[in-house]
Amino acid sequence: MAKAESPFLIVNPKSYLYGKESLELAKASDQVAADTGLQIYFTCPYADIRMIKENTSHLIICAQSMDPLAPGRGMGHVLPESLKEAGAEAVFLNHAENQKTVSELYHTIQRAKELGMITVVCADSTVEAKAVACMDPDIVLAEPTDLIGTGQVADDSYTTETVKALNEVNPNVLVMIASGVSTAEDCYNVVKLGADGTGATSGILNAPSPAERVREMAEAIVKAKSEKQ
């Protein structure tokens, strides 16, 4: 059973990549994870989970979402057991593009715990992040929605204050800051400021070489963590 570790990087192509292209970036990310020893998550469409899991060795494959149902009725919903069986060891929840009600979110986190899946739960503000932390997920991704994809990183005070606030609410939760993160320097800064990890979509996919950008980000995170220690 996978366990969330600090530091970490989440490579999140969302649904911009699928099939062969998704697998290509996953393999490159897998090599980076092997070379750096950094815990790297890779998200992909549901239909690609098994393919990517079977062709990588060092990544934590992360589903884009799931529903809190149990095997049985639930036509059209995403069954947690099916994701786990396919090879997903983690799941994103409550992303700005696929939000859940408080009740749905709580019960989905519980279902993930039953299956030993790591939960990465999104929150739009420090206040919302504190509420999410009370649900005891593994990772809280605290990012202002209006900065997603802009290349504009939240200011330093947001990172330090959010990390401090979440550690006070639930010291077992890892804190991820990622809104607007697009370069290795961004990754270095947020981890140096106290975040446990970060990740990117456009910052990776829009790079001249997405694979090289993943490597640069991973190395920057490892450097920041070692300097803090």
Beta strands, then each sheet from edge to edge (+ up, - down):
strand 1: 8-11
strand 2: 39-44
strand 3: 60-63
strand 4: 90-93
strand 5: 118-123
strand 6: 139-142
strand 7: 174-176
strand 8: 197-200
sheet 1: 7+ 6+ 5+ 4+ 3+ 2+ 1+ 8+
end
